[in-house]
Amino acid sequence: MALTRDFKQTVLARVQADPAFRDALLEEAIDAMLAGDVDTGKSILRDYIKATVGFEQLGADTGSSPKSLIRMFGPNGNPQARNLFAVISQLQRHAGLTLHVRAQPQ
């Protein structure tokens, strides 16, 4: 089911107005990827990038073309680990966060 533009605009407004929500969205994207749901993680990251740093600035910061980044996080994108981690690293810097992975019993 495709998300409506209204929902995406709501997320954008919330990310810009609520730093805790913004940080939780980045964390959720990474958690989804680590859990094996790469498509959901990419989708959340795409929305996060649009609402925060933007693809133009992220491209400049990572040395990648913005179009390449947009494709990478699109539905058919298949980011290489090197590119994905460069983006995550830059997003952490931009947000002033450091994300950590912790093992939890299932």
Secondary structure as UniProt FT lines:
FT   HELIX           5..17
FT   HELIX           19..34
FT   TURN            35..36
FT   HELIX           38..51
FT   TURN            52..53
FT   HELIX           55..62
FT   HELIX           66..72
FT   TURN            75..76
FT   HELIX           81..95
//
